[in-house]
Amino acid sequence: MIYSKHYLCSIVLLYLLTLNTFGQTPKIDLTPHFQIINNKPKSIIEIKKGHYFIDFGKTYFGTVILKSQQTLHDTLVVHLGEKLSNINSIDRKPPGSVRYQRNQLSHLSRDKETTIQLKPNKRNSNPPAILLPDTFGVIMPFRYCELENLTIPIDQLEITQKAFHYQFNDSASAFSSSDSILNQIWELCKHSIKATSFTGYYIDGDRERIPYEADAYINQLSHYSVDNNYSLARRTNEYFIDHPTWPTEWLLHTTMLFYQDFMYTGDTTMISKYYEQLKLKTLVDLSRKDGLISSKSNKIDKVFKAKLGFKNPNAKINDIVDWPPEGWSSRAPKGERDGYEMKEINTVVNCFFYHNLCLIAKIADYLGKTEEAILFRQKSQQVKNTINQKLFDKTRSIYIDGEGSKHASLHANMFPLAFDIVPKENIKTVYEHIKKRGMACSVYGAQYLLEGLYKAGKAEYAFQLMTDTTHDRTWWNMLQKGSTITFEAWDQTYKPNQDWNHAWGTAPLNVVTRYMWGITPKKPGFESALIKPQLSPLTQSSIKVPTIVGEITASFKKEGTKELYEIQLPTNMTGTFILPAKWKKAYLNNQPVNKELKKISLKNSQNSITIIK
């Protein structure tokens, strides 16, 4: 593969930036790669004499700095929290892992900055949690602050939210559309990616502060959609080589993580270095004669688990499908699996297995391992055929939960759709079944539900799910509850111990970029871009997408039956624009497009496309 000088310079720079940041242990000195911002209050309201409510506008991980124009000897009470109990009052007893803390200051010196010394949370400040540099001190997520017993006028006290996050370029991405709800959800998700980067790894949230493969994958896709800093993802990916987690499907996210890194950077370093481990983590060694795998296989012994990276020989590997499961909490008895019937041969697990085989075949191709690529491709076809033979109910034309099951959950059908397993003739019945189930999955599962819908060309229903405001299983509910970071679950009702700072809830962010606008790397390192917009029912939209070789900017406007696109590519990038299934006329830079074409080649940096339907 031949790369431009600009591209090679970008790769070298990326390598130099990340060379000293990859870590095999949870605690390394990441201080140079962090940004510390000092946010001033968006509003200050006097509750009563000496009692003030401060809103910083957005939740960040950090603490508060106070600087007084007078020396104070009276005890000052400082409340910090993520959630309100009512207007202008922080919830002192928030549910689950939503954060609140009360602190006291016995003294404030004049003209001296005083940092609130927060109390550590035992669970997320000890191994196996990712530990922060000692220079950070203790930090927590909060948006609101209350001060009590303040004996000087509030305008004589400088109040600052000291916020920590990993390097992040706010101007690298942008999105707007004719739908105000979608715009707000996109901003919610973008801020979630920025604010949750405070450990220098993709973590699962503040309750545990531990990387999990599935959390990290959604985090990675969303991060890549808004910034072109790849070191955080790479550090996290390397972490998983020696720190796997217990769910079968989480293990099967590992190859997916490394593949996306390669496609977005074009750098083979990581896939080459860990190729043998990635082959193992596809779980191909568990295949039975028909190709399918099971986490109950007797091949999963201590030796095999050690090869996967597990330090504990007694570690259990179990299928997860979605989380939490049915019966996990008496307060949320239904769980998020849509009644999934767990069988030894699990449909969701084998869909992930098929997808892994497809990706490892592509990786083998890129590394010049042609014979292995052929074998993996043959194996993937066998698995796909078996899924469609043994895990598909031909009477109902939908997928069942597993071998021997009669139950057909949302998950058993949305994953085959997301991973291109469903034959063309069965897409209609599978989609109809999916639509009947609604949002019967978690915020994690929503990633694959939305992907599957866009791949099936069901853009309007996918858009409806993303922008729904009619119930609590929505991103709108997160905004209505007052959060500025995505939840771990749709609502406390469905996961009572959830936290309010989980980046695995950011599916709309990457789905808008990768599926609604359809902007993805066609060739590694965005040497060429694929653009397949499915913007219905929007009438207007614009987007800026960061890549390793520069920004892609695009705009869309609908005028009656006419759709107008302006697409600007970086100088060294080509592109392929996928035309809609039905159209009457199309023009590229005012030149008519052949009616037989399904796609348009973009060879200029500036492209004007007109489609008449």
C-alpha positions in Angstrom: 0.0 0.0 0.0 1.3 3.4 -1.0 0.8 6.4 1.3 1.2 10.1 0.8 3.9 12.1 2.6 1.3 13.8 4.6 -0.2 10.5 5.7 3.2 9.0 6.6 4.1 12.1 8.6 0.8 11.7 10.5 1.6 8.1 11.3 5.0 9.0 12.6 3.6 11.8 14.7 0.9 9.5 16.1 3.6 6.8 17.0 5.8 9.4 18.7 2.9 10.7 20.7 1.8 7.3 21.9 5.1 5.5 22.2 5.5 6.2 25.9 1.9 6.0 26.9 1.1 2.3 26.3 0.9 0.6 29.7 0.4 -2.9 30.9 -0.4 -1.8 34.4 -3.3 0.4 35.4 -1.2 3.2 36.9 1.3 5.2 34.8 2.2 8.8 34.6 -0.2 10.3 32.1 0.0 13.9 33.4 1.4 15.4 30.2 -1.5 14.1 28.2 -4.2 15.6 30.3 -5.9 19.0 30.2 -7.0 20.8 33.3 -9.7 23.4 32.7 -11.0 25.9 35.2 -14.7 26.5 34.6 -16.5 29.5 36.1 -20.1 29.2 37.3 -22.9 29.5 34.7 -25.2 30.8 37.4 -25.2 31.6 41.2 -28.5 31.8 43.1 -28.9 32.9 46.7 -31.1 30.5 48.6 -31.0 32.4 51.8 -28.4 34.5 53.7 -25.0 32.7 53.5 -26.4 29.8 51.4 -25.8 29.8 47.6 -26.5 27.4 44.7 -23.9 27.2 41.9 -24.4 25.6 38.5 -21.3 25.0 36.4 -23.4 24.0 33.4 -21.9 20.6 32.7 -20.6 17.6 34.8 -16.9 17.1 34.8 -14.6 15.0 36.9 -12.7 17.3 39.2 -13.0 19.4 42.4 -13.7 23.0 43.4 -11.2 25.8 44.0 -12.2 28.7 46.2 -10.3 32.1 46.5 -11.6 34.7 49.0 -10.9 38.4 49.1 -11.2 38.1 52.9 -9.9 35.7 55.5 -12.7 33.5 56.7 -12.6 31.8 60.1 -16.2 30.4 60.2 -16.7 26.8 59.0 -17.9 26.8 55.3 -19.9 23.8 54.2 -19.4 22.8 50.5 -21.8 20.4 48.8 -21.0 18.8 45.4 -23.2 16.6 43.3 -24.5 15.4 39.9 -28.2 15.4 40.6 -30.8 17.8 41.9 -33.5 16.9 44.4 -35.5 19.9 43.3 -34.8 23.4 41.8 -31.6 24.8 43.2 -31.0 22.0 45.7 -28.5 19.1 45.3 -29.8 15.7 46.0 -28.1 14.7 49.3 -29.1 11.1 49.0 -28.9 10.3 45.2 -29.8 6.8 44.0 -27.3 4.1 43.0 -23.8 5.4 42.1 -24.9 8.9 41.3 -22.4 11.1 43.2 -22.8 13.5 46.1 -20.3 14.7 48.7 -20.3 17.1 51.6 -17.1 18.8 52.8 -16.2 21.4 55.4 -13.6 24.1 55.4 -12.7 25.6 58.8 -10.5 28.4 57.3 -10.0 30.3 54.1 -7.0 32.5 53.8 -7.2 35.8 52.0 -6.2 35.8 48.3 -5.1 32.2 48.5 -6.5 29.4 46.3 -8.0 26.6 48.4 -8.8 23.3 46.8 -11.6 21.2 48.2 -10.0 17.9 49.4 -12.5 15.3 48.5 -12.9 11.9 50.2 -11.9 8.9 48.0 -14.4 6.2 47.0 -12.9 2.9 48.2 -14.2 1.0 45.2 -12.9 3.2 42.4 -9.6 4.3 44.0 -8.1 0.9 44.6 -7.1 -2.0 42.2 -8.4 -3.3 39.9 -9.7 0.3 39.2 -7.5 2.5 37.0 -5.6 4.7 39.4 -5.1 8.3 38.8 -1.7 10.1 39.1 -1.0 11.3 42.6 -0.8 14.9 41.4 -4.5 14.8 40.6 -5.7 14.3 44.1 -9.2 12.9 44.6 -11.7 13.9 42.0 -15.4 13.2 41.5 -18.1 13.9 38.9 -20.2 17.0 39.7 -22.1 19.8 38.0 -23.6 21.6 41.0 -22.2 23.1 44.1 -23.8 24.5 47.2 -22.1 26.8 49.8 -23.5 27.2 53.3 -22.5 29.5 56.1 -20.7 31.9 53.8 -20.2 35.1 55.8 -18.9 37.4 53.1 -20.7 38.6 50.0 -20.6 36.0 47.2 -19.0 38.5 44.8 -15.9 38.5 47.1 -15.4 34.7 46.6 -14.0 33.3 43.4 -15.5 29.8 42.7 -13.9 27.5 40.1 -14.7 24.0 38.9 -11.3 22.4 38.4 -12.0 19.7 35.7 -9.7 17.0 34.4 -9.9 15.2 31.1 -7.6 13.7 28.5 -6.4 15.7 25.5 -9.5 16.7 23.5 -10.0 19.0 20.5 -13.4 20.5 20.8 -13.2 22.1 17.4 -12.3 18.8 15.6 -16.0 17.9 15.1 -19.4 19.5 14.7 -22.9 18.5 13.9 -26.2 20.3 13.4 -29.5 19.3 11.9 -33.1 20.4 11.4 -34.0 18.3 14.5 -33.3 20.1 17.8 -33.7 16.9 19.8 -31.1 15.1 17.9 -28.8 18.1 18.2 -29.1 18.1 22.0 -28.5 14.3 22.1 -25.4 14.6 19.9 -23.9 17.3 22.2 -24.8 15.2 25.3 -22.8 12.3 23.8 -19.9 14.4 22.6 -19.4 15.9 26.1 -19.7 12.3 27.6 -16.6 11.3 25.5 -14.6 14.3 26.6 -15.6 14.2 30.3 -15.1 10.4 30.9 -11.6 10.4 29.5 -10.1 11.5 32.9 -8.3 8.2 33.6 -6.5 8.0 30.3 -8.4 4.8 29.5 -11.8 4.0 28.2 -13.5 3.0 31.5 -17.0 1.8 32.4 -17.9 4.8 34.6 -17.2 6.2 38.1 -18.6 3.3 40.1 -15.7 0.9 39.1 -13.3 2.9 36.8 -12.4 -0.4 35.0 -12.0 -0.9 31.3 -14.5 -3.4 29.8 -14.2 -4.4 26.1 -17.8 -3.7 25.1 -17.8 -0.3 26.9 -14.5 0.6 25.3 -15.7 -0.4 21.8 -18.7 2.0 21.8 -16.4 4.6 23.5 -13.8 4.2 20.8 -16.3 4.5 17.9 -17.8 7.7 19.4 -14.3 9.1 20.3 -13.1 8.6 16.7 -16.3 10.4 15.5 -15.3 13.6 17.3 -11.5 13.7 17.7 -8.5 12.2 16.0 -6.4 11.5 19.1 -5.9 7.7 18.9 -3.5 7.2 21.9 -6.2 6.8 24.5 -7.8 4.0 22.4 -4.6 2.3 21.8 -3.6 2.3 25.4 -7.0 0.8 26.3 -6.7 -1.9 23.6 -3.3 -3.0 24.8 -4.7 -3.2 28.4 -7.2 -5.8 27.2 -4.5 -8.2 25.9 -3.5 -9.0 29.5 -6.7 -7.8 31.3 -9.7 -9.6 29.7 -13.1 -9.5 31.4 -15.5 -12.4 31.9 -18.3 -12.0 29.4 -17.9 -14.1 26.2 -19.1 -11.3 24.0 -16.7 -8.9 25.7 -13.8 -11.1 24.7 -15.2 -11.0 21.2 -15.0 -7.2 21.1 -11.2 -7.3 21.3 -10.5 -7.9 17.6 -13.2 -5.4 16.8 -11.3 -2.7 18.9 -8.0 -3.5 17.1 -9.6 -3.6 13.7 -11.2 -0.1 14.1 -7.8 1.3 15.3 -6.2 0.0 12.1 -9.0 1.3 9.8 -8.9 4.8 11.3 -5.1 5.1 11.6 -3.8 2.9 8.7 -1.0 1.8 11.0 -0.4 -2.0 11.2 1.8 -1.8 14.3 -0.9 -3.0 16.7 -2.6 -5.7 14.6 0.9 -7.0 13.7 2.2 -7.0 17.3 -0.9 -8.8 18.7 -2.1 -10.8 15.7 -1.6 -14.2 17.5 -3.5 -13.0 20.6 -6.3 -11.6 18.5 -6.7 -15.0 16.8 -7.1 -16.6 20.2 -9.6 -13.9 21.3 -11.8 -14.8 18.3 -12.4 -18.0 20.3 -12.0 -20.0 17.0 -10.4 -22.8 19.0 -13.8 -23.5 20.6 -15.4 -24.4 17.2 -17.4 -27.6 17.0 -17.8 -29.5 13.7 -20.6 -27.2 12.4 -18.5 -24.1 13.2 -20.5 -22.8 16.2 -18.9 -22.1 19.6 -20.0 -22.3 23.2 -18.7 -20.8 26.5 -19.6 -24.2 28.1 -17.0 -26.0 25.9 -14.7 -28.3 27.8 -11.9 -26.8 25.7 -12.0 -23.8 28.1 -9.4 -25.1 30.6 -6.8 -23.4 32.7 -4.3 -23.4 29.8 -6.7 -21.8 27.4 -7.8 -19.1 29.9 -4.1 -18.3 30.5 -3.6 -17.9 26.7 -6.6 -15.5 26.7 -4.8 -13.4 29.3 -6.7 -14.4 32.5 -4.4 -14.4 35.5 -6.9 -16.4 37.7 -7.0 -20.0 36.5 -10.5 -20.3 38.1 -11.9 -17.4 36.2 -15.3 -18.0 34.7 -16.3 -17.1 31.1 -20.1 -16.6 30.7 -22.4 -15.3 28.0 -23.9 -11.9 28.7 -26.2 -11.0 25.7 -27.0 -7.7 27.5 -26.9 -6.2 31.0 -28.4 -6.3 33.5 -30.1 -9.7 33.0 -33.7 -10.7 34.1 -34.0 -11.0 37.9 -30.7 -9.2 38.5 -32.5 -6.7 40.8 -35.9 -7.0 42.5 -36.4 -3.3 41.6 -35.9 -4.1 37.9 -37.0 -7.7 37.4 -37.3 -7.6 33.6 -33.6 -6.8 33.0 -32.4 -5.8 29.5 -32.4 -9.1 27.7 -36.0 -9.1 26.4 -36.6 -12.5 28.0 -33.6 -14.1 26.2 -33.4 -17.8 26.7 -29.7 -18.6 27.6 -28.6 -21.8 25.7 -25.2 -23.5 25.4 -25.2 -22.6 21.7 -26.1 -18.9 22.0 -27.2 -17.0 18.9 -25.8 -13.6 20.0 -22.4 -15.2 20.9 -22.2 -16.9 17.5 -23.1 -13.7 15.7 -20.1 -12.0 17.4 -18.0 -15.0 16.5 -18.9 -14.8 12.9 -18.1 -11.0 12.9 -14.7 -11.8 14.5 -13.9 -14.3 11.8 -14.7 -11.8 9.1 -12.4 -9.2 10.8 -9.5 -11.5 11.5 -9.6 -12.6 7.9 -9.3 -8.9 6.8 -6.5 -8.3 9.3 -4.7 -11.4 8.0 -5.0 -10.0 4.4 -3.6 -6.7 5.4 -0.6 -8.4 7.1 0.1 -10.5 4.1 -1.1 -13.8 5.7 -3.0 -14.9 2.7 -3.5 -18.6 3.5 -4.8 -17.8 7.0 -7.1 -15.2 5.6 -8.6 -17.8 3.2 -9.1 -20.2 6.1 -10.8 -17.6 8.3 -13.0 -16.5 5.5 -14.1 -20.1 4.8 -14.7 -20.6 8.5 -16.8 -17.5 8.7 -19.0 -18.7 5.8 -19.5 -22.0 7.6 -20.6 -20.2 10.7 -22.9 -17.9 8.8 -24.5 -20.9 7.0 -25.0 -22.8 10.3 -26.5 -19.8 12.1 -29.0 -19.5 9.2 -29.7 -23.2 9.2 -29.9 -24.1 13.0 -30.7 -20.8 14.7 -33.3 -19.5 12.3 -37.0 -20.4 12.7 -38.1 -21.0 9.1 -41.8 -21.0 10.0 -41.7 -17.5 11.5 -38.7 -16.3 9.4 -36.9 -14.9 12.5 -34.0 -16.0 14.7 -34.3 -17.8 17.9 -32.2 -17.3 21.1 -30.1 -20.4 20.8 -30.0 -24.1 19.8 -33.2 -25.7 21.1 -34.9 -22.5 22.0 -38.3 -21.4 20.7 -38.0 -17.8 22.0 -37.1 -15.1 19.6 -35.8 -12.0 21.4 -34.9 -8.6 20.1 -31.2 -9.5 20.6 -31.4 -12.7 18.7 -32.6 -10.7 15.6 -30.8 -7.4 15.9 -27.3 -8.9 16.1 -27.7 -11.0 12.9 -28.9 -7.8 11.2 -26.0 -5.7 12.5 -23.4 -8.3 11.4 -24.8 -8.9 7.9 -25.9 -12.4 8.6 -29.5 -12.1 7.5 -30.2 -13.2 3.9 -31.7 -10.5 1.8 -35.0 -12.4 1.5 -35.4 -12.5 5.3 -34.6 -8.9 6.1 -38.3 -7.8 6.0 -39.6 -10.4 8.5 -36.6 -9.9 10.8 -37.1 -6.1 10.8 -40.8 -6.4 11.4 -40.1 -8.6 14.5 -37.4 -6.1 15.7 -39.8 -3.2 15.4 -42.5 -5.0 17.5 -39.9 -5.3 20.3 -39.1 -1.6 20.5 -36.2 -0.5 22.6 -36.1 -3.8 24.6 -32.4 -3.6 25.1 -29.9 -1.6 27.2 -28.0 1.5 26.1 -25.2 -0.9 25.1 -27.5 -3.0 23.0 -28.9 0.1 21.3 -25.6 0.5 19.5 -26.2 -2.7 17.6 -29.9 -2.2 17.2 -29.3 1.2 15.5 -26.5 -0.3 13.4 -28.7 -3.1 12.2 -31.5 -0.8 11.3 -29.4 1.5 9.2 -27.7 -1.4 7.5 -31.2 -2.7 6.6 -32.1 0.8 5.2 -34.6 1.5 8.0 -33.4 5.0 8.7 -36.7 6.5 9.7 -37.3 3.9 12.5 -33.7 4.3 13.7 -34.1 8.1 13.8 -37.4 7.6 15.7 -35.6 5.5 18.4 -32.7 8.0 18.7 -35.0 11.0 19.1 -37.9 9.5 21.0 -39.3 11.7 23.8 -42.3 9.7 24.8 -40.9 7.4 27.5 -37.9 6.8 29.8 -35.9 4.3 27.6 -34.5 7.2 25.6 -31.5 9.6 25.5 -34.0 12.4 25.9 -34.8 11.0 29.4 -31.1 11.4 30.4 -31.3 15.1 29.4 -34.6 15.5 31.2 -33.2 14.1 34.4 -30.5 16.8 34.2 -27.5 14.9 33.2 -24.9 16.2 30.8 -23.2 12.8 30.5 -24.9 9.6 29.2 -26.2 7.2 31.8 -25.1 3.6 32.3 -28.7 2.5 31.9 -31.9 4.1 30.5 -33.1 5.0 34.0 -32.6 4.1 37.6 -35.7 1.9 37.3 -33.8 -0.5 35.1 -30.5 -0.5 36.9 -30.8 0.8 40.5 -27.0 1.0 41.1 -26.2 2.8 37.8 -23.9 5.8 37.5 -24.5 8.9 35.5 -21.2 9.0 33.5 -21.0 6.0 31.2 -19.7 6.5 27.7 -21.1 3.2 26.5 -24.4 5.2 26.3 -23.1 7.3 23.4 -24.3 5.2 20.5 -26.1 8.2 18.8 -22.8 10.0 18.5 -21.1 7.4 16.3 -24.3 6.3 14.6 -24.9 9.8 13.4 -21.4 9.9 11.9 -21.0 6.3 10.7 -24.6 5.4 9.6 -26.9 8.5 9.4 -24.2 10.4 7.5 -22.5 7.1 6.6 -19.0 8.5 6.8 -16.5 5.6 7.4 -13.0 4.7 6.2 -13.2 2.8 3.0 -9.5 2.1 3.0 -7.2 2.0 6.1 -6.2 5.4 7.5 -9.0 7.2 5.5 -6.9 7.0 2.3 -10.4 6.8 0.9 -13.7 7.6 2.6 -17.1 5.9 2.2 -20.1 8.2 2.4 -23.5 6.6 2.5 -26.0 9.1 3.9 -29.4 8.0 5.2 -30.6 11.4 6.5 -34.4 10.9 6.4 -36.4 12.5 7.9 -34.1 15.5 8.2 -34.4 18.5 5.9 -31.0 20.0 6.7 -27.8 18.9 8.3 -24.1 19.6 8.5 -21.2 17.7 9.9 -17.5 17.9 10.5 -15.7 14.6 11.0 -12.0 14.3 12.1 -9.7 11.9 10.4 -5.9 11.2 10.6 -5.4 13.1 7.3 -7.7 16.0 8.0 -11.4 17.0 8.4 -14.3 15.8 6.2 -17.0 18.5 6.1 -20.4 17.9 4.6 -23.8 19.6 4.4 -27.2 18.5 3.3 -30.4 20.3 2.3 -33.7 19.0 1.1 -35.8 21.0 -1.3 -38.9 19.2 -2.3 -37.8 16.1 -4.3 -34.3 17.5 -4.6 -31.4 16.6 -2.2 -28.3 18.8 -2.2 -25.0 17.7 -0.8 -21.7 19.6 -0.4 -18.8 17.4 0.6 -15.3 18.6 1.2 -12.5 16.0 1.6 -8.9 16.5 2.7 -6.5 17.0 -0.2 -5.0 13.5 -0.2 -8.3 11.7 0.3 -10.6 10.1 -2.3 -14.2 9.1 -1.6 -17.1 7.0 -2.7 -20.6 8.4 -2.4 -23.4 5.7 -2.3 -26.5 6.8 -4.1 -29.9 6.0 -2.7 -31.8 2.9 -3.9 -34.2 4.9 -5.9 -33.5 8.2 -7.8 -34.5 9.8 -11.1 -31.5 12.1 -11.8 -28.2 12.9 -10.1 -25.4 15.4 -10.8 -21.8 15.6 -9.6 -20.4 19.1 -9.9 -23.2 19.9 -12.3 -22.4 16.9 -14.5 -25.1 14.3 -15.0 -24.5 10.9 -13.4 -25.1 7.7 -15.4 -28.5 6.2 -14.3 -27.0 2.7 -14.0 -24.6 3.8 -11.3 -25.1 2.9 -7.6 -22.2 5.0 -6.4 -20.1 8.1 -7.4 -16.3 8.4 -7.1 -15.2 11.6 -5.4 -11.7 12.6 -6.6 -11.8 16.3 -5.9 -11.6 17.9 -2.5 -14.8 19.9 -3.1 -17.9 18.0 -4.4 -21.4 19.2 -5.1 -24.0 16.4 -5.5 -27.6 16.9 -6.5 -30.1 14.0 -6.3 -33.6 14.2 -7.6 -36.0 11.5 -6.4 
